[in-house]
Amino acid sequence: MTLIVREVRPGVPADTEGFARVRRLALPYILFTSESVRHNTLHTHPDARYRPLVAEEDGEIVGTAQVLLAYDSTEPGQGLLNIYVRPDRAGRGAGTLLLRTAEEYLAALDATKVFSWILDAPANRAFAERHGYRAGRSAHFLRLDLAGGALPPLPPTPAGVELRAAAEFADDPRPLFELDAETLQDEPGDLDLESRGYDDWLTSTWNHPLLNRELTMAACVDGRPVAFTDADGRYSTAMTGTARAHRGRGLAKLAKLHSLHRARAAGVTDAFTGNDAGNDPMIAINKWLGYEICATEVRHVRELG
């Protein structure tokens, strides 16, 4: 058996599809496609120093790593690393070789701390602990059966509120960026994050191949979006939020419910989302919508040097 680790070549379809295939097998709750892998490789902000890696066993891609600096963190020197190996190839050294290569790269960039998500399974947690990572907060993946389940009915839209798809902002998406930037400041997490500006948002979010602008919904007041939920691919929501001045009115719940009804009408059968374990308001919304927890991951951290 020959095992090597190398960088992804974004112009080689076998690399981008191989990366996406491993991620789908190891973590089916987050969407990855060949196109999204290519986009992330080519268009992640230069300050992130993003380096996607693959592990090859006898020429076949069996493991992946996403390695980058938290370029949008207010604290320098924070590294991010997520490693996934095909379940049928686990325990054969691919994860260890990916980890060593990634940590060496981050250390060369003067990273002092590495954060990594680990699926909450005994073997995964033991691997992390063996390599010096300590467990922190947890988060859940949730699934909603749109084909066989029952969505709550759409309620009347409150007076003064309008539901609009993101596609309706195609000529000027800046209002959506401004709402996204405001809600980002209140998102639970290990790092204090700040927006890197409109141009970065256009590249990383608005023009991302997985963003579905017809299913991404915003609740608008006086023509301005004040609550939203984004949708991508076969349907996964990555961010739902409300402007501070409009919280407590159920507008984020309303936007997400409209998005789910649109997705079901379009033939989508499964919806996925994620919640920080301490984000009680969003957990309550997703439970009301019918989502059920299907997996849990645990954030781990290691000091470098």
matplotlib code that plots the C-alpha trace (Angstrom):
import matplotlib.pyplot as plt

x = [0.0, 1.3, -0.1, 0.7, -0.8, -0.8, -2.7, -5.9, -5.5, -8.6, -8.4, -8.5, -12.0, -10.9, -9.4, -12.4, -14.9, -12.7, -12.6, -16.3, -17.0, -15.0, -16.8, -20.2, -19.3, -17.8, -20.1, -23.3, -25.0, -22.9, -23.1, -20.0, -19.8, -17.0, -17.9, -18.0, -14.6, -13.1, -14.7, -13.4, -10.0, -9.7, -11.7, -11.3, -9.8, -6.0, -5.5, -6.9, -3.9, -6.4, -4.8, -7.1, -5.3, -6.1, -4.7, -4.2, -4.0, -2.6, -3.7, -7.3, -8.4, -9.5, -9.1, -9.4, -8.3, -9.4, -6.6, -6.6, -6.2, -9.2, -8.7, -11.9, -11.0, -10.1, -7.3, -4.3, -2.7, -5.9, -5.8, -8.7, -8.4, -11.1, -10.1, -12.3, -11.5, -13.7, -15.3, -14.2, -10.6, -10.3, -7.5, -4.9, -2.9, -4.5, -5.9, -2.5, -0.6, -3.2, -3.0, 0.8, 1.0, -1.7, -0.2, 3.3, 1.7, -0.2, 2.9, 4.9, 2.2, 2.8, -0.5, -0.5, -3.7, -5.7, -9.5, -11.0, -14.5, -14.6, -17.7, -18.8, -17.8, -15.4, -12.8, -12.8, -12.5, -9.7, -7.8, -8.1, -7.0, -4.0, -2.8, -3.1, -6.5, -8.9, -12.7, -14.8, -18.3, -20.5, -22.9, -25.6, -26.5, -30.3, -32.4, -35.9, -37.8, -39.5, -40.9, -42.6, -42.9, -45.4, -44.3, -46.2, -48.6, -47.7, -49.2, -50.4, -47.5, -47.6, -48.6, -45.6, -43.6, -42.8, -41.1, -38.7, -36.3, -32.6, -32.9, -35.0, -31.9, -29.8, -29.3, -28.1, -27.4, -25.7, -28.7, -28.4, -24.7, -25.3, -27.8, -25.5, -22.6, -24.7, -26.0, -22.4, -21.4, -23.9, -23.2, -22.0, -18.5, -14.9, -13.6, -14.7, -15.4, -15.8, -16.9, -14.1, -16.2, -18.7, -16.3, -15.3, -19.0, -19.8, -17.1, -17.6, -21.4, -23.3, -21.5, -20.9, -22.1, -24.1, -26.2, -29.7, -31.1, -34.6, -34.8, -32.9, -35.5, -35.5, -38.2, -38.3, -39.6, -39.9, -38.1, -35.1, -34.2, -34.3, -34.4, -33.1, -32.3, -29.9, -30.2, -27.9, -27.7, -30.1, -31.1, -29.0, -29.3, -26.0, -27.2, -30.4, -30.6, -32.5, -31.3, -31.2, -33.9, -36.4, -35.8, -38.6, -41.1, -40.7, -39.4, -36.4, -38.8, -41.2, -38.4, -37.1, -40.6, -41.2, -37.9, -38.8, -42.2, -40.5, -37.9, -40.6, -42.5, -39.3, -39.0, -36.4, -36.8, -34.2, -33.3, -30.2, -29.1, -26.7, -27.0, -24.6, -25.6, -26.1, -28.1, -31.5, -33.6, -32.5, -32.9, -36.4, -37.2, -35.8, -37.7, -40.9, -40.2, -39.7, -36.0, -34.4, -30.8, -29.0, -25.3, -23.2, -19.7, -17.4, -15.0, -11.4, -8.5, -4.7, -2.0, 0.9, 4.5]
y = [0.0, 3.4, 6.4, 10.0, 13.4, 16.2, 19.4, 19.5, 20.5, 22.6, 22.3, 18.5, 17.1, 13.8, 15.8, 18.0, 15.1, 12.8, 15.4, 15.9, 12.1, 11.5, 14.4, 13.0, 9.6, 10.7, 13.7, 13.4, 16.3, 19.0, 19.6, 19.3, 19.1, 19.1, 22.7, 23.9, 22.3, 24.1, 27.4, 27.2, 26.3, 29.2, 31.9, 31.6, 35.0, 35.1, 35.9, 32.5, 30.8, 28.0, 24.7, 21.7, 18.4, 14.8, 11.5, 9.0, 5.3, 3.5, 6.4, 6.6, 9.6, 8.2, 11.3, 15.1, 18.0, 21.7, 23.8, 27.6, 30.5, 32.1, 35.2, 36.8, 36.4, 39.5, 37.4, 36.5, 33.1, 31.0, 27.9, 25.8, 22.2, 19.6, 16.1, 13.4, 9.9, 7.5, 5.2, 2.1, 3.3, 4.5, 3.3, 2.9, 6.0, 8.6, 10.7, 10.8, 11.8, 14.5, 15.8, 16.0, 17.7, 20.2, 21.1, 21.6, 24.0, 26.0, 26.2, 27.6, 30.3, 31.2, 29.8, 29.3, 27.4, 25.0, 24.4, 21.3, 19.7, 16.0, 13.8, 12.6, 9.0, 7.1, 6.4, 10.0, 11.5, 9.0, 10.0, 13.7, 13.2, 11.0, 13.9, 16.5, 18.0, 18.8, 18.8, 22.0, 22.9, 20.7, 21.2, 19.2, 18.2, 18.1, 16.5, 17.2, 14.7, 16.9, 14.0, 12.1, 14.7, 17.4, 21.1, 23.6, 25.5, 29.0, 31.6, 35.0, 37.4, 40.1, 43.6, 45.6, 42.5, 41.1, 37.8, 38.0, 35.5, 36.4, 36.3, 39.5, 41.3, 40.3, 43.9, 45.0, 42.3, 44.7, 44.8, 41.1, 41.5, 44.1, 41.9, 38.9, 41.0, 42.2, 38.7, 37.3, 39.2, 37.3, 33.8, 31.4, 30.2, 29.9, 33.0, 36.6, 37.1, 40.2, 40.8, 41.2, 43.4, 43.4, 42.1, 39.1, 38.3, 38.5, 35.9, 33.6, 33.7, 35.4, 33.8, 30.5, 27.6, 26.0, 29.1, 28.7, 32.3, 31.1, 29.2, 31.7, 33.9, 37.3, 38.9, 42.6, 45.6, 48.9, 47.2, 46.2, 42.6, 42.2, 38.4, 35.6, 32.0, 30.8, 27.6, 25.6, 22.6, 19.7, 21.9, 22.8, 26.0, 27.4, 30.7, 32.1, 35.4, 38.6, 42.2, 43.1, 45.8, 43.2, 40.2, 38.6, 38.9, 35.4, 36.7, 34.3, 31.4, 32.8, 33.2, 29.6, 28.2, 29.9, 28.6, 25.0, 25.1, 26.4, 23.6, 20.9, 22.3, 22.1, 18.4, 18.5, 15.5, 16.1, 19.3, 19.6, 22.3, 22.7, 24.2, 25.1, 23.1, 26.3, 28.2, 27.5, 30.0, 28.4, 24.9, 25.7, 27.0, 23.9, 21.6, 23.4, 23.0, 19.2, 18.8, 15.9, 15.6, 13.1, 13.5, 15.5, 17.0, 18.4, 21.3, 20.4, 22.7, 22.3, 24.8, 24.7, 25.2]
z = [0.0, -1.0, 0.9, 0.0, 0.8, -1.7, -2.6, -4.6, -8.2, -8.8, -12.6, -12.4, -12.2, -10.7, -7.8, -7.0, -7.5, -5.4, -2.6, -2.7, -2.8, 0.4, 2.1, 1.1, 2.4, 5.7, 6.4, 4.4, 6.4, 4.7, 0.9, -1.2, -5.0, -7.5, -8.4, -4.8, -4.1, -7.1, -6.2, -2.6, -3.8, -6.2, -4.5, -0.7, 0.5, 0.0, 3.7, 4.6, 2.8, 2.1, 1.2, 0.6, 0.8, -0.3, 0.9, -1.9, -1.2, -4.3, -6.4, -5.0, -3.0, 0.5, 2.8, 2.7, 4.8, 4.7, 6.1, 6.5, 8.7, 10.3, 8.2, 9.5, 13.1, 15.2, 16.8, 14.5, 14.4, 14.5, 12.3, 11.1, 10.1, 9.3, 8.3, 6.9, 5.8, 3.9, 6.5, 4.8, 4.7, 8.3, 10.6, 7.8, 8.3, 6.0, 8.9, 10.7, 7.5, 6.7, 10.2, 10.3, 6.9, 7.8, 11.2, 9.6, 7.0, 9.7, 11.9, 8.9, 8.7, 12.4, 13.6, 17.4, 17.8, 15.6, 15.8, 14.4, 14.2, 15.1, 14.6, 18.1, 17.8, 20.1, 17.5, 16.3, 19.7, 20.6, 17.5, 18.4, 22.0, 20.9, 18.9, 21.6, 20.9, 23.7, 23.4, 23.6, 22.6, 20.5, 17.6, 16.0, 12.4, 11.9, 9.1, 8.0, 5.9, 3.4, 1.4, 4.2, 7.0, 7.5, 7.5, 9.6, 7.3, 6.2, 8.5, 7.3, 6.6, 9.3, 8.2, 6.9, 6.2, 2.7, 1.9, -1.0, -2.6, -2.8, -6.5, -6.3, -5.1, -8.1, -9.2, -5.8, -3.1, -0.8, 1.6, 2.1, 2.8, 5.4, 7.2, 7.0, 8.4, 11.4, 12.3, 12.0, 15.0, 17.2, 15.8, 18.6, 18.2, 19.5, 17.6, 17.3, 13.7, 11.6, 8.0, 5.5, 3.3, 0.5, -2.2, -0.1, 0.7, -3.0, -3.8, -0.8, -0.4, -3.2, -6.1, -4.4, -6.7, -3.9, -3.0, -4.3, -4.7, -5.4, -2.1, 0.0, 1.6, 3.3, 5.4, 4.5, 6.4, 4.5, 1.6, 3.6, 4.5, 8.3, 8.6, 6.3, 5.8, 3.1, 1.1, -1.1, -3.2, -2.5, 0.5, 3.4, 5.4, 6.7, 8.3, 9.6, 11.4, 12.2, 12.5, 16.2, 15.9, 14.6, 16.8, 18.8, 16.0, 14.5, 11.2, 10.9, 11.5, 8.9, 6.3, 6.9, 6.7, 3.4, 2.1, 3.2, 1.5, -1.7, -1.5, -1.1, -4.0, -6.1, -5.3, -2.6, -0.3, 2.5, 4.3, 6.5, 8.9, 11.9, 15.3, 18.0, 21.1, 23.0, 20.5, 22.2, 20.1, 16.7, 18.1, 19.2, 15.7, 14.0, 16.4, 15.6, 11.9, 12.4, 12.2, 14.1, 15.3, 13.1, 14.3, 16.7, 16.2, 18.9, 18.4, 19.4, 19.8, 20.1, 20.9, 18.4, 19.4]

ax = plt.figure().add_subplot(projection="3d")
ax.plot(x, y, z, "-o")
ax.set_aspect("equal")
plt.show()
